[in-house]
Amino acid sequence: MGVYHITWTEGLKEICLFMNSDGKCNFSCHGCVIEIYPLDIHLMLAEKSDARKKRKILSEKEVLSYLSPLSYEKVIFLGKEPSIDNTLVPLAKSLKENFSTYNIMLTNGYKFVVQNIDEVCISLKAITKEKFKNWTGVDDTETVLENFKKYVKTGIKVRAESVFIPNFIDDDEIEKIAKFIASVDKNIPYRIDGYIPERNDIFRAPTKEEIDEIENIAKKYLNNVTTLHKEIKLKYEVKEMY
């Protein structure tokens, strides 16, 4: 386990550290982006999963050496579920101590990790148990929902996101997710991502009109709703550092 890929967005003063390349995720989600595009998708590198295996896993010292010359304030830990990577906590601690970083973890929320983390973005897959299991392979929505509440209680910043999949994680399901978030705090930022289908996928990408409609549904319950889809253009250049 460890960091296998690093990108830098200078305009945002932001580093992305991709982790847990050689470990198994605690979920097995259909259409997992990191399985299809193991490198930063913003680079538009259409490499498949074996691209990740060809990359050396960096030691903590090597990660710090790549980051030392760069100007940044935020570090985002992501990849194939960083919360279960045993190098996450010590690396986040080292970055805080050496560079005073603001550390953000992107997680499915199944494992609760707060040490040296300033912000979490939790991917809420579904509320309905059957849909949650069909997507993730795990029959346990309660752990994620309870951990979501626990993260909010810690006082660290919490964001949420979901993937909108027409005819699966659809209008009704996104509405249930929005209602759940609002029951915790209606001011929690929530982003809805349009699904990116694989080749010969059984699901399709939503249209812009469908995205707009689902955004309006979520806004009935939450004060800060945004969307991400294929028509949105990058505002800042993303550079591959490793």
C-alpha positions in Angstrom: 0.0 0.0 0.0 1.0 3.6 -0.5 1.1 6.5 -3.0 1.4 5.4 -6.7 0.5 8.6 -8.5 0.8 12.4 -7.8 -0.8 15.3 -9.5 -0.6 19.1 -8.8 -3.0 21.8 -9.6 -1.0 25.0 -9.2 -3.9 27.4 -9.7 -5.7 25.8 -6.7 -2.5 25.1 -4.7 -3.7 21.5 -4.5 -1.9 18.1 -4.5 -3.7 14.8 -5.2 -2.1 11.7 -3.8 -3.5 8.4 -5.2 -3.2 5.6 -2.8 -3.9 1.9 -2.1 -3.0 0.6 -5.5 -2.2 -2.9 -4.4 -4.9 -3.4 -1.8 -8.5 -4.5 -2.1 -11.2 -1.9 -1.6 -13.8 -2.7 1.1 -16.4 -2.1 -1.7 -16.6 -3.6 -5.2 -18.6 -0.9 -6.9 -19.8 -1.3 -10.5 -18.1 1.2 -12.8 -15.4 2.1 -10.3 -13.6 5.0 -12.0 -10.2 4.2 -10.3 -10.4 0.7 -11.7 -11.0 2.0 -15.2 -8.7 5.1 -15.0 -6.2 4.4 -12.2 -4.5 7.8 -12.9 -6.0 11.2 -12.4 -9.0 11.3 -14.8 -8.4 15.0 -15.3 -5.3 14.2 -17.2 -7.5 12.4 -19.7 -5.2 9.4 -19.7 -7.2 6.5 -20.9 -5.0 3.9 -19.3 -6.5 0.7 -17.9 -5.9 -0.9 -14.5 -2.5 -2.5 -15.4 -1.1 1.0 -15.7 -1.2 1.3 -12.0 0.6 -2.0 -11.5 3.6 -0.7 -13.5 4.1 2.2 -11.1 6.4 1.9 -8.2 4.8 2.6 -4.8 6.6 5.6 -3.2 8.0 5.6 0.2 7.0 8.5 2.5 10.4 10.1 2.0 10.0 9.9 -1.8 6.5 11.5 -1.6 7.9 14.4 0.4 10.8 14.8 -2.1 8.3 15.1 -5.0 6.2 17.6 -3.1 9.0 19.8 -1.6 9.6 22.0 -4.6 5.9 22.7 -5.2 3.7 25.5 -3.9 0.5 24.0 -2.4 -1.8 24.3 0.6 -4.2 21.4 0.3 -3.5 17.7 -0.1 -6.2 15.3 -1.3 -5.9 11.6 -0.4 -7.9 9.5 -2.9 -7.5 6.4 -5.1 -8.7 2.9 -4.3 -10.1 3.8 -0.9 -7.4 5.7 1.1 -9.0 5.1 4.5 -7.9 1.4 4.5 -4.3 2.2 3.3 -2.1 1.9 6.4 0.3 4.6 5.1 -2.5 7.3 5.1 -2.3 8.4 8.8 1.5 8.6 9.1 1.8 10.4 5.7 -0.9 12.9 6.6 0.8 13.6 9.9 4.2 14.1 8.2 2.7 16.5 5.6 1.0 18.5 8.4 4.2 18.7 10.4 6.5 19.5 7.6 4.3 21.6 5.3 1.3 22.7 7.4 -1.0 21.1 4.9 -4.8 21.1 4.9 -5.6 17.4 4.4 -8.7 16.1 2.6 -9.7 12.5 2.4 -12.1 11.2 -0.3 -13.7 8.1 1.1 -16.7 5.7 0.8 -17.2 6.3 4.6 -17.1 2.6 5.6 -14.0 3.0 7.8 -13.8 5.9 10.2 -10.5 7.8 10.1 -9.9 11.3 11.4 -6.3 11.4 12.5 -4.5 14.3 10.8 -7.5 14.8 8.5 -9.1 18.3 8.2 -11.9 17.5 5.8 -13.7 14.4 4.4 -15.7 14.0 1.2 -17.9 11.0 1.7 -19.4 9.2 -1.3 -22.9 8.2 -0.4 -23.7 5.4 -2.8 -27.3 4.8 -1.9 -29.8 4.7 0.9 -31.9 1.8 -0.2 -30.3 -1.3 1.1 -30.9 -3.4 -2.1 -29.4 -0.7 -4.3 -26.5 -0.2 -2.0 -25.7 -3.9 -2.0 -26.2 -4.2 -5.8 -23.7 -1.4 -6.4 -21.1 -2.0 -3.7 -21.4 -5.7 -3.0 -21.7 -4.9 0.7 -24.9 -5.4 2.7 -24.4 -2.6 5.2 -25.7 0.9 4.6 -25.9 1.6 8.3 -22.2 1.8 8.9 -21.7 4.5 6.2 -24.6 6.5 7.4 -23.5 6.3 11.1 -20.0 7.2 10.2 -21.3 10.2 8.2 -22.9 11.5 11.4 -19.8 10.7 13.4 -17.6 12.8 11.0 -20.0 15.7 11.3 -19.9 15.5 15.2 -16.1 15.7 15.2 -16.3 19.2 13.8 -14.1 18.6 10.8 -15.5 19.8 7.5 -17.7 17.3 5.8 -18.8 17.2 2.1 -20.9 14.5 0.4 -21.1 13.3 -3.2 -23.1 10.7 -5.1 -23.1 9.3 -8.6 -26.3 9.7 -10.5 -27.1 6.7 -12.7 -30.3 6.8 -14.7 -32.6 3.9 -14.0 -30.5 2.8 -11.0 -29.2 5.5 -8.6 -32.0 7.7 -10.0 -34.2 10.6 -9.0 -35.8 8.8 -6.1 -32.6 7.6 -4.7 -30.8 10.9 -5.0 -33.7 12.5 -3.2 -33.4 10.0 -0.4 -29.7 10.8 -0.1 -30.4 14.5 0.0 -33.0 14.1 2.7 -30.6 12.1 4.8 -27.9 14.7 4.5 -30.4 17.4 5.4 -31.4 15.5 8.5 -27.8 15.9 9.7 -27.2 19.4 8.4 -28.8 21.1 5.4 -25.7 23.2 4.9 -23.4 20.3 4.1 -22.1 20.7 0.5 -23.4 18.0 -1.8 -22.1 17.2 -5.3 -23.9 15.0 -7.8 -21.7 13.4 -10.4 -23.0 12.1 -13.7 -22.2 8.5 -14.2 -19.3 7.6 -16.6 -20.2 4.3 -18.3 -17.7 1.6 -19.3 -17.6 0.1 -22.8 -20.7 -2.2 -23.2 -22.0 -0.9 -19.9 -25.5 -1.8 -18.8 -26.0 1.7 -17.6 -25.7 5.0 -19.5 -24.5 8.5 -18.7 -27.2 11.0 -17.7 -28.1 13.8 -20.1 -27.6 17.5 -19.1 -31.3 17.9 -18.7 -31.4 14.9 -16.3 -28.5 16.4 -14.3 -30.3 19.7 -14.1 -33.5 18.1 -12.9 -31.8 16.0 -10.2 -29.9 19.1 -9.0 -33.2 20.9 -8.5 -34.6 17.9 -6.6 -31.6 17.9 -4.2 -31.9 21.7 -3.7 -35.3 21.3 -2.2 -33.5 19.9 0.9 -30.0 21.2 0.8 -28.5 24.7 0.6 -25.3 23.9 -1.3 -25.7 21.5 -4.3 -23.4 21.3 -7.3 -23.1 18.9 -10.2 -20.2 17.4 -12.2 -20.7 16.0 -15.7 -18.9 15.6 -19.0 -19.8 19.0 -20.4 -18.0 20.9 -17.6 -14.6 22.1 -18.6 -11.5 22.2 -16.4 -10.7 25.7 -15.1 -7.1 24.9 -14.0 -4.3 22.8 -15.5 -3.6 19.5 -13.7 0.0 18.4 -13.9 1.3 14.9 -13.4 4.2 14.9 -11.0 4.6 11.1 -10.7 
